[in-house]
Every structure is written in structure tokens, then in C-alpha cells.
Amino acid sequence: MSTAEPLLDTPDYADETNAEFQTPPGRKTWVQQVLLTVFLVVPFAALAAAIPVAWGWGLSWRDAVIASAMYAISGLGVTVGFHRYLTHRSFRAKRPLRIALAIAGSLALQASVIQWVADHRRHHRFSDREGDPHSPWRYGTGMAALAKGFFYSHVGWLYDWERTDEERYAPELVADRDINWVSRMFPTWVVVSMLAPALVGGLWAWSWQGAVTAFFWGSLARVCLLHHVTFAINSVCHITGRRPFRTRDRSRNVWWLALLSFGESWHNFHHAEPTSARHGVRLLEIDTSAMLIKVMEKLRWINDVRWPDRAVIARRRMVAGAAG
């Protein structure tokens, strides 16, 4: 008997109207805001120190391997697990993989899985309009307004006291015992994400120095880089780049973020066709998240993958001269 969950249709958020916007109930606590600052500032300080540290110590191949592996696991956990699977239901997965993807995404330390999904679904419902939790256009279109909006969409929105209602935007995940458990265990995944690189580095080098350098590169620097690459999808990819596809918002494709974001920066097509398992659909648009989904499909770990066909891509394409 299959343990795969039914393939649910996610709402066409682009068809929602602002009339349906309601202020989300619930507020963050001071403890949550302080912890948020710790998660943002400490890894950022580590990344800022990375250049002089690398100049003095060098980046060992051991630390590079550990950091790259953790970046890939946690990053793909977000892009494939949190985003394309749990938020937009681009494919169907069996229970063990469903849990594994939710845990992997949690290691990115961006939010608990249900909160992340709720925030992102709300973003799609009101993209670049009133109600969008992180639009860079919320203050206007002038240079000063856009500079303020860029900061807000990148990190400022995380400090909003109001929380997106999980029951409203992710009710099926709240009701899912496995995903609810992963979400409630978020503090545990924080500890695992921070300590696992140090443990591996220490055992690999069989020294405390190996543990310390692996913690620096595989935990702090890795989390900071992944944070700001993800944040750039909210900010940069709604301000600059190409718009080859029709959308009702200002989403854009940004090529230079593609590799670091595992294909998430082909953001314009994503907003044109949110449930698509592939975001990079044109020649040379590298999408490593879609590559992983394809591999999992070939291995029969997942099924019912929503690949966009040529007709869908053509229908969404912008008419010549209309791109901004």
C-alpha cells in the first residue's frame, strides 16, 4: 500500500483579490525577535570575517567539503522540500522522503517548516500588493522608497510583529502529524544544523581545531550565505532582471543567482506557473532543484511531477516588447 499523500491542488494565488486580505492573527514574542537577531547577526558576522580568516588560515579542502555538503542539503531542503513540494505541491512523495525533505529544509534555519510555507503562500496570494509580507515595492517606486523597500524585503520584514496565520495558509500541514512534528522540533534542527559540521570536522581531523574551523565554515558562514541568497529571491528578484513571462507582479529572472539559489532565481516563470517543478525553462537556465526532482522521479521516490510542457510555457510567455 502506498504511503504517498494525495496530490493536492494549491490555490491559484494570482487570482486572489486584495479584498480578501485580513491582518494575520498572532504576534511574535520578544524571545522570538531576539533569537531572530542572533540567527541573522552571528552568521553574518562570521561571513564578514571569512575573508580575513581565509587569508590568514586558508580554507581547507575538508572544511570546503563539509560546508558545501551542508549548503546543498539545507539549501535543496528549502528549494525542493519547503518550496516546490510542501508549498506548491509540484510532486507527490512517500512518507519517509516527505519527512526527510522537511528536516533538510529546517536545517537552513529560515523558519519552522509550516511557518515558512504559510509566509510563502501569503506572498503568492498578494505578490507585490497590499498583504505581501515582503514586497520591495511597498513604499513606492521612487529611488528612496525602493531603497527602503529593498531593505524591508530582504531582512526587515522578518521583524514584523504579526505572524502569518498557519491555520489559514497551511491547514493541511498543520493537520499532518509528521510535518507538524518536524515543525515543532525546529529548535532541535537548529542545534543539529549548528553542531553537525563541527562534529564531522572534529572527527575527520581528529582535533579540536578541525571542529572549530568546520563550525566556522560549515555552520556560521554557510547559514549566512544561504540566508542572504534566499532573501535575495524576495528582494533582488522583484526589482531587477528579465521578465520573459506574463505575471501580475514584478517578479524577474536573475541569472547570476541561479547556481547559488539552486534555480530559484528563475523567479519570473515561477510566479507565472507556481506549481511547476521546473523554474528554469529556457535554454541555459540551470535549475539544480529541478535536476534533483528529475533524479528522484527516475528512482521512483516521487511521482505525479508537474513538469511544464511547451504549451504552458508558450501561453505564459510575454508578448514581444512588453517586458519591463
TORROKOL-494305 format. One record per residue: residue in one letter; x, y, z of N, C-alpha, C in turn. Coordinates in pm, whole numbers, padded with zeros to 5 digits, always signed. Each point is the difference from the previous one (the first is absolute). Layout:
N
aXYZXYZXYZ
...
END
This chain:
324
m+00085-00121+00000-00085+00121+00000+00088+00125+00000
s-00030+00093-00087+00081+00122-00012-00017+00088+00122
t+00112+00060+00044-00005+00095+00110+00006+00144-00050
a-00013+00018-00132+00004+00136-00055-00130+00072+00031
e+00013+00127+00031-00120+00079+00029-00069+00038-00129
p-00130+00031+00002-00068+00040-00122+00059+00130-00055
l+00003+00012-00132+00053+00121-00062-00106+00108+00007
l+00025+00098+00085-00097+00106+00022+00026+00115-00095
d-00105+00063-00045+00013+00119-00083+00021+00120+00091
t+00105+00077-00028+00019+00124+00074-00082+00108-00068
p-00049+00099+00074-00083+00104-00059+00075+00081-00104
d-00072+00053-00096+00060+00092-00097+00004+00137+00067
y+00111+00025+00072+00006+00120+00081-00008+00128-00082
a+00040-00008-00126-00004+00120-00084-00142+00047-00023
d-00100-00088+00019-00137+00038-00024-00068+00059+00124
e+00072+00004+00114-00059+00056+00120-00003+00151-00011
t-00089+00062+00075-00011+00145-00001+00037+00056+00136
n+00034+00128+00003+00036+00063+00126-00116+00005+00097
a-00122-00012-00052-00117+00004+00088+00002-00115+00099
e+00073-00107-00035+00004-00115+00088+00111+00011+00103
f+00078+00109-00005+00109+00014+00097-00054+00034+00136
q+00051-00072+00099-00030+00028+00139+00131+00002+00075
t+00012+00085+00101+00120+00002+00080+00016-00135+00068
p+00111-00069-00020+00016-00133+00058+00003+00007+00151
p-00073-00089+00068+00000+00001+00146+00130-00054+00055
g+00025+00029+00126+00118-00052+00065+00116+00098-00007
r+00079+00004+00106+00115+00089+00005+00123-00075+00048
k+00115+00043-00047+00125-00058+00045+00031+00049+00142
t+00077-00077+00072+00041+00038+00134+00136+00068-00005
w+00036+00066+00111+00133+00060+00009+00109-00104-00014
v-00022-00117+00057+00098-00108-00009+00024-00038-00146
q-00107-00010-00078+00013-00034-00141+00078+00107-00076
q-00026+00126+00033+00071+00108-00068+00148+00002+00036
v+00031-00027+00125+00141-00005+00042+00072-00116-00068
l-00065-00117-00003+00061-00116-00066+00019+00025-00148
l-00096+00070-00062+00013+00035-00141+00126+00083-00023
t+00022+00097+00089+00119+00084-00012+00127-00083+00013
v+00000-00093+00093+00117-00088+00017+00026-00080-00128
f-00109-00058-00057+00014-00082-00120+00048+00082-00120
l-00035+00130-00003+00041+00084-00112+00138+00061+00020
v+00024+00053+00119+00122+00077+00024+00123-00087+00016
v-00010-00107+00078+00118-00083+00026+00053-00065-00128
p-00083-00066-00081+00053-00055-00125+00052+00109-00094
f-00067+00118-00001+00046+00108-00086+00138+00048+00044
a+00021+00012+00131+00131+00040+00051+00106-00102-00040
a-00039-00127+00002+00094-00105-00039+00035+00011-00147
l-00100+00027-00085+00027+00014-00143+00087+00123-00027
a-00026+00107+00075+00080+00121-00016+00146-00025+00038
a+00020-00092+00095+00137-00033+00044+00064-00105-00089
a-00077-00057-00093+00049-00112-00079+00122+00037-00085
i+00001+00119-00059+00110+00039-00088+00132+00013+00076
p+00002+00078+00111+00128+00006+00074+00039-00133+00062
v-00098-00079+00041+00031-00131+00057+00060-00090-00107
a-00062-00001-00117+00051-00082-00110+00140+00047-00042
w+00023+00132+00008+00131+00054-00036+00107-00048+00098
g-00038-00007+00127+00097-00041+00101+00013-00150+00014
w-00113-00071+00005+00002-00144+00023-00005-00080-00130
g-00072+00056-00096-00030-00077-00119-00127-00082+00023
l-00065-00034-00108-00119-00084+00006+00042-00141-00040
s+00000-00091+00095+00046-00135-00030-00102-00072-00087
w+00047-00096-00076-00092-00076-00085-00100-00076+00085
r+00039-00039+00123-00091-00070+00090-00118+00091+00039
d+00031+00123+00038-00106+00094+00036-00086+00036-00120
a+00062+00009-00118-00075+00031-00122-00100-00111-00031
v+00042-00124+00019-00090-00113-00025-00117+00001+00098
i+00030+00021+00128-00106+00001+00102-00097+00114-00024
a+00053+00120-00025-00087+00116-00022-00084-00017-00126
s+00060-00051-00107-00074-00019-00125-00110-00104+00017
a+00030-00108+00072-00100-00104+00022-00116+00053+00082
m+00030+00074+00106-00107+00056+00084-00080+00105-00077
y+00068+00078-00085-00070+00101-00081-00097-00070-00096
a+00045-00107-00063-00085-00072-00094-00118-00067+00070
i+00025-00066+00113-00107-00071+00071-00106+00098+00049
s+00044+00105+00069-00097+00096+00055-00062+00085-00109
g+00081+00040-00101-00054+00083-00108-00102-00073-00084
l+00031-00123-00041-00095-00079-00078-00118-00042+00086
g+00022-00013+00131-00113-00026+00089-00102+00112-00006
v+00049+00123-00014-00090+00116-00014-00062+00005-00138
t+00083-00006-00104-00051+00022-00136-00088-00115-00049
v+00044-00123+00025-00078-00116-00044-00105-00038+00103
g+00039-00003+00128-00091-00045+00104-00102+00105+00042
f+00047+00108+00061-00091+00105+00048-00078+00063-00115
h+00073+00034-00109-00060+00084-00103-00079-00078-00105
r+00069-00076-00082-00068-00063-00113-00093-00113+00044
y+00035-00068+00108-00083-00111+00045-00109+00043+00098
l+00039+00044+00119-00099+00025+00105-00083+00126-00025
t+00061+00104-00059-00077+00121-00027-00087-00014-00124
h+00059-00046-00111-00070+00002-00129-00042-00137-00052
r+00036-00107+00070-00041-00136-00037+00035-00033-00146
s+00127+00021-00034+00045-00029-00135+00016-00149-00027
f+00000-00080+00103+00007-00145-00015-00059-00065+00124
r-00007-00132-00002-00052-00075+00113+00111-00091+00052
a+00014-00009+00132+00107-00079+00060-00055-00092+00107
k+00072-00109+00023-00038-00092+00107+00048+00053+00134
r-00053-00060+00106+00021+00053+00134+00146+00019+00040
p+00089-00098-00017+00138+00021+00044+00067+00118-00069
l-00022+00015-00132+00061+00111-00072-00063+00132+00042
r-00130-00001+00024-00070+00121+00042+00061+00053+00131
i+00024-00090+00094+00060+00040+00127+00144+00046-00020
a+00076-00074-00082+00140+00035-00024+00014+00138-00063
l-00086+00032-00097+00006+00131-00065-00034+00112+00097
a-00097-00024+00087-00039+00101+00099+00112+00025+00100
i+00070-00107+00041+00112+00016+00092+00117+00071-00068
a+00030-00040-00124+00111+00063-00073-00023+00149-00015
g-00121+00042-00035-00029+00142-00012+00011+00073+00132
s-00036-00067+00109+00009+00061+00132+00144+00031+00038
l+00096-00074-00054+00141+00022+00030+00051+00132-00056
a-00077+00065-00088+00040+00130-00054-00023+00112+00100
l-00075-00028+00107-00029+00097+00107-00070+00126-00052
q-00097-00019-00091-00075+00114-00053-00135+00016+00068
a-00052-00107+00054-00126+00000+00077-00040-00145+00016
s-00095-00024+00089-00056-00135+00006-00071-00027-00132
v-00014-00125-00036-00051-00035-00133-00139+00057-00025
i-00091-00010+00096-00137+00047-00024-00004+00152-00010
q+00079+00069+00084+00003+00146-00008+00057+00046-00133
w+00104-00069-00048+00061+00036-00129-00102-00015-00112
v-00072-00111-00002-00099-00025-00104-00112+00104+00006
a-00048+00029+00121-00109+00098+00015+00043+00137-00051
d+00121+00043+00035+00050+00130-00046+00009+00003-00152
h+00050-00108-00060+00019+00001-00144-00133-00007-00076
r-00095-00074+00051-00132-00003-00065-00067+00137+00009
r+00019+00068+00111-00055+00135+00013+00068+00095-00098
h+00130-00018-00020+00072+00082-00098-00061-00019-00139
h-00029-00123-00039-00058-00023-00132-00141+00056-00010
r-00075-00007+00106-00137+00049-00005-00006+00150-00025
f+00095+00074+00058-00003+00146-00012+00129+00056-00059
s+00062-00073-00089+00132+00036-00049+00008+00144-00052
d+00088+00079+00065+00025+00140-00034-00124+00088+00013
r-00093-00043+00086-00118+00080+00031-00016+00006+00152
e-00097+00076+00046-00026+00006+00143-00030-00141+00052
g+00068-00037+00105-00015-00134+00055+00119-00089-00024
d+00085+00036-00100+00123-00075-00025+00093+00023+00120
p+00048-00106+00064+00084+00020+00119+00136+00061-00030
h+00048-00008-00125+00135+00052-00026+00017+00056-00141
s-00088+00085-00043+00018+00063-00131+00093+00121+00012
p+00098+00016-00090+00087+00118+00004-00069+00126-00050
w-00122-00013-00052-00071+00114-00057-00104+00059+00097
r+00002-00041+00125-00103+00041+00095+00003+00150+00031
y+00116+00066-00020+00010+00142+00035-00008+00093-00121
g-00010-00057-00120-00008+00083-00119+00105-00038-00101
t+00009+00081-00106+00089-00033-00112+00120+00093-00014
g+00007+00106+00082+00114+00090-00005+00126-00067+00052
m+00116+00061-00025+00127-00060+00040+00008-00018+00151
a-00037+00103+00076+00006-00010+00146-00097-00106+00051
a-00121-00002-00057-00101-00098+00041+00044-00141-00034
l+00064-00016-00117+00043-00133-00041+00119-00048+00083
a+00089+00093+00038+00113-00037+00087-00053-00050+00135
k-00100+00072+00053-00063-00042+00125-00072-00133-00018
g-00066-00015-00115-00072-00124-00028+00093-00118-00018
f+00118+00024-00059+00097-00107-00017+00042-00054+00136
f+00034+00088+00093+00042-00045+00133-00114-00075+00068
y-00121+00053-00014-00114-00065+00065-00023-00139-00056
s+00003-00014-00133-00028-00130-00061+00113-00100+00024
h+00120+00050+00023+00115-00088+00020+00004-00056+00142
v-00004+00089+00099+00003-00047+00139-00101+00069+00091
g-00038+00122-00032-00085+00077+00091-00133-00065+00033
w-00060-00068-00098-00132-00060+00020+00003-00108+00107
l+00116-00059+00023+00010-00106+00100-00029+00052+00140
y+00013+00133+00019-00022+00060+00132-00143+00048+00021
d-00088-00022-00098-00141+00033+00022-00051-00078+00119
w-00077+00067+00084-00051-00066+00120-00110-00100-00034
e-00075+00027-00105-00109-00090-00037+00054-00124-00069
r-00064-00112+00025+00039-00127-00061-00109-00045-00097
t+00042-00056-00113-00095-00057-00094-00075-00116+00065
d-00129-00004-00020-00085-00102+00062+00023-00135-00067
e+00062-00094+00073+00030-00131-00055-00127-00079-00030
e-00102+00014+00084-00126-00072-00020-00068+00043-00129
r+00017+00125-00036-00067+00052-00120+00077-00034-00127
y+00134+00011+00005+00079-00014-00121+00063-00138-00018
a+00005-00080+00106+00057-00135-00014-00078-00099+00086
p-00133-00005-00016-00081-00086+00089+00032-00148-00013
e+00034-00046-00122+00027-00143-00018+00131-00040+00066
l+00094+00094+00015+00126-00030+00067-00017+00002+00152
v-00083+00089+00048-00031+00003+00143-00065-00132+00041
a-00083-00055-00090-00070-00125+00029+00086-00124-00026
d+00113+00016-00067+00088-00111-00032+00088-00029+00122
r-00015-00116+00062+00071-00030+00123+00152+00002-00019
d+00048-00049-00113+00143-00004-00024+00059+00141-00017
i-00061+00079-00086+00051+00135-00026-00018+00088+00122
n-00110-00017+00072-00021+00076+00123+00109-00032+00101
w+00039-00127+00009+00107-00039+00092+00132+00064-00040
v+00033-00006-00130+00124+00062-00048+00000+00150+00032
s-00114+00064-00018-00011+00143+00025+00020+00032+00148
r-00062-00077+00087+00013+00023+00144+00141-00029+00051
m+00072-00085-00072+00137-00036+00039+00104+00097-00056
f-00041+00115-00051+00093+00094-00063+00121+00033+00089
p-00017+00025+00132+00119+00026+00083+00103-00113-00006
t-00047-00124-00010+00091-00113-00012+00080+00006-00129
w-00068+00035-00111+00068+00008-00129+00101+00114-00001
v-00025+00106+00076+00097+00108+00013+00129-00053+00061
v-00014-00076+00108+00117-00057+00068+00074-00095-00094
v-00075-00086-00068+00063-00095-00092+00075+00073-00111
s-00063+00103-00057+00060+00075-00110+00129+00069+00044
m+00003+00048+00123+00117+00071+00050+00113-00095+00042
l-00035-00112+00060+00102-00087+00058+00048-00112-00092
a-00084-00042-00096+00040-00112-00087+00130+00028-00076
p+00018+00119-00060+00127+00024-00070+00122-00008+00093
a-00015+00054+00122+00111-00005+00095+00032-00144+00039
l-00103-00080+00020+00021-00141+00036+00073-00074-00112
v-00049+00019-00123+00064-00066-00114+00143+00048-00018
g+00020+00132+00010+00134+00056-00017+00096-00047+00107
g-00049-00005+00123+00086-00045+00108+00041-00145-00013
l-00096-00085-00037+00031-00142-00016+00088-00024-00122
w-00026+00076-00107+00077-00016-00123+00147+00038+00023
a+00020+00117+00065+00137+00046+00025+00057-00060+00128
w-00089-00057+00079+00037-00054+00132+00072+00106+00084
s-00063+00121+00000+00058+00111+00077-00108+00102+00031
w+00023+00079+00108-00092+00109+00033+00005+00109-00106
q+00119+00023-00057+00010+00102-00104-00087-00036-00120
g-00003-00129-00035-00087-00043-00110-00145+00025+00029
a-00040-00015+00127-00139+00026+00039-00032+00149-00009
v+00096+00082+00045-00023+00146+00001-00009+00055-00141
t+00091-00038-00088-00003+00054-00137-00122-00052-00077
a-00040-00123+00026-00120-00053-00066-00124+00072+00049
f-00003+00036+00129-00112+00077+00054-00006+00138-00066
f+00117+00062-00017+00004+00133-00061-00053-00003-00143
w+00055-00093-00082-00037-00003-00140-00131-00078-00026
g-00015-00115+00063-00115-00086-00029-00127+00037+00072
s+00013+00078+00110-00118+00043+00074-00027+00147-00023
l+00086+00087+00054-00026+00144-00002+00003+00061-00141
a+00112-00017-00070+00011+00060-00134-00102-00061-00096
r-00020-00131+00010-00098-00068-00088-00141+00052+00022
v-00043+00013+00125-00135+00049+00030-00018+00143-00049
c+00100+00084+00023-00012+00139-00043-00012+00011-00152
l+00086-00070-00073-00006+00006-00146-00135-00050-00051
l-00047-00111+00054-00128-00054-00044-00115+00093+00036
h+00005+00062+00118-00101+00099+00038-00011+00108-00106
h+00113+00061-00032-00006+00119-00086-00025-00035-00147
v+00035-00119-00042-00040-00044-00134-00152-00016-00005
t-00057-00062+00103-00146-00016+00005-00069+00135+00011
f+00052+00088+00086-00059+00133+00015+00005+00077-00132
a+00105-00023-00079+00014+00071-00128-00111-00039-00098
i-00057-00118+00014-00113-00037-00086-00118+00092+00029
n-00018+00036+00127-00108+00092+00037+00027+00142-00043
s+00125+00042+00006+00035+00140-00026+00048+00022-00142
v+00118-00052-00033+00061+00022-00132-00092-00047-00112
c-00058-00121+00016-00080-00058-00108-00138+00063-00016
h-00030+00102+00079-00122+00078-00021+00032+00144-00038
i+00130+00028-00025+00041+00135-00037+00068+00005-00135
t+00096-00091-00022+00080+00006-00122+00005-00137-00067
g+00028+00000-00128+00007-00125-00076-00095+00002-00119
r-00014-00114-00065-00082-00011-00121-00138-00054+00033
r-00098+00039-00081-00138-00046+00017-00050-00061-00131
p+00043-00119-00035-00045-00062-00125-00141-00056+00007
f-00058-00011+00121-00133-00059+00015-00096+00097+00067
r-00127-00013-00035-00104+00087+00053-00034-00038+00144
t+00000+00099+00088-00046-00018+00137-00073+00127+00042
r-00070-00008+00112-00070+00118+00052+00084+00073+00104
d+00125-00039+00013+00088+00064+00096+00129+00042-00070
r+00103+00032+00077+00126+00049-00056+00112-00104+00010
s-00035-00127+00008+00101-00106+00009+00086-00003-00125
r+00130-00030+00020+00096+00003-00110+00099-00116+00010
n+00064-00030-00112+00106-00100-00005+00135+00068+00020
v+00082-00053+00090+00132+00055+00026+00102-00113-00019
w+00073+00002-00109+00086-00112-00040+00114-00025+00097
w+00059+00107+00056+00121-00018+00081-00028-00061+00137
l-00127-00013+00036-00036-00066+00125-00038-00147-00020
a-00004-00044-00124-00056-00132-00030+00072-00115+00070
l+00132-00003-00008+00074-00112+00058-00009-00001+00152
l+00023+00115+00062-00004+00006+00146-00140-00028+00056
s-00104+00035-00078-00137-00018+00048-00062-00131-00048
f+00078-00084-00066-00048-00129-00052-00117+00016-00097
g+00004+00109-00078-00101+00022-00103-00119+00084+00043
e-00001+00046+00125-00114+00079+00048-00006+00139-00061
s+00113+00050-00051+00000+00137-00052-00061+00012-00139
w-00044-00112-00059-00082+00009-00122-00142+00026+00049
h-00011+00114+00069-00117+00030+00083-00121+00044-00080
n+00025+00055-00118-00110+00048-00082-00089-00114-00047
f+00061-00108-00051-00084-00113-00042-00066-00065+00120
h+00067-00003+00114-00063-00058+00119-00129+00072+00034
h-00001+00132-00007-00123+00074+00029-00102-00014-00112
a+00048-00026-00121-00093-00023-00111-00068-00136+00014
e+00073-00099+00050-00052-00137+00013+00050-00058+00134
p-00063+00039+00112+00054-00033+00134+00015-00149+00029
t-00086-00085-00055+00008-00142+00035+00099-00078-00086
s+00067+00065-00092+00096-00068-00086+00120-00049+00081
a+00042-00123-00027+00118-00056+00066+00128+00059-00054
r-00005+00060-00118+00118+00063-00060-00024+00149-00009
h+00100+00079+00045-00008+00146-00012+00081+00051-00118
g+00115-00061-00023+00080+00038-00115-00045-00079-00122
v-00072+00062-00091-00063-00074-00110+00056+00038-00137
r+00091+00098-00004+00057+00040-00127+00142-00052-00012
l+00055+00007-00121+00134-00049-00027+00101+00063+00095
l+00085-00080+00060+00108+00040+00090-00048+00051+00136
e-00129-00015+00031-00048+00038+00132+00019-00120+00094
i+00114-00002+00066+00036-00113+00086-00088-00002+00125
d-00060-00115+00025-00092-00015+00113+00033-00132+00070
t+00091+00006+00098+00044-00122+00066-00109-00062+00087
s-00094+00081+00047-00112-00057+00075-00084-00090-00090
a-00025+00045-00122-00075-00081-00096+00078-00126-00036
m+00133+00011-00006+00083-00118-00029-00016-00104+00110
l+00000+00044+00125-00018-00093+00111-00139-00064-00005
i-00101+00079-00032-00136-00054-00011-00006-00105-00111
k+00067+00027-00110+00004-00096-00111+00067-00131+00044
v+00111+00010+00073+00068-00120+00050-00091-00079+00093
m-00067+00070+00091-00090-00069+00093-00115-00066-00074
e-00046+00064-00107-00106-00060-00081+00051-00126-00069
k+00121+00005-00054+00058-00117-00068+00018-00116+00097
l+00035+00032+00126+00017-00103+00102-00133-00046+00059
r-00108+00062-00044-00136-00032+00045-00021+00031+00148
w+00073+00101+00048-00023+00047+00137-00118+00094+00005
i-00031+00063-00114-00112+00093-00009-00079-00031-00127
n-00121+00054-00009-00079-00017-00121-00090+00122-00020
d-00078-00005-00108-00091+00109-00034+00072+00136-00002
v+00117+00003-00061+00077+00124-00008-00064+00094-00101
r-00013+00123+00036-00063+00099-00087+00105+00072-00084
w+00038-00064-00111+00095+00060-00092-00077+00089-00099
p+00047+00119-00028-00069+00087-00096+00025-00047-00143
d-00105-00010-00080+00021-00038-00140+00015+00126-00086
r+00029-00020-00126+00026+00113-00089-00119+00092-00013
a-00119-00057+00005-00121+00082-00013-00015+00095+00119
v+00027-00051+00119-00008+00084+00120+00103+00112-00007
i+00123-00033-00036+00106+00100-00009-00034+00107-00104
a-00050-00044-00116-00036+00094-00106-00115+00090+00043
r-00097-00057+00071-00116+00079+00044+00039+00108+00099
r+00101-00028+00082+00043+00095+00102+00101+00103-00053
r+00052-00020-00119+00106+00085-00050-00050+00143-00025
m+00083+00096+00034-00031+00140-00018-00002+00034-00151
v-00094+00084-00039+00000+00044-00139+00123+00088-00026
a+00049-00002-00121+00122+00074-00034-00013+00147+00035
g+00103+00053+00066+00003+00143+00033-00072+00037+00126
a-00066-00100+00068-00077+00034+00118+00079-00015+00129
a+00116-00064-00005+00077-00022+00123+00055+00131+00052
g-00003+00011+00135+00051+00121+00063+00135-00020+00066
END
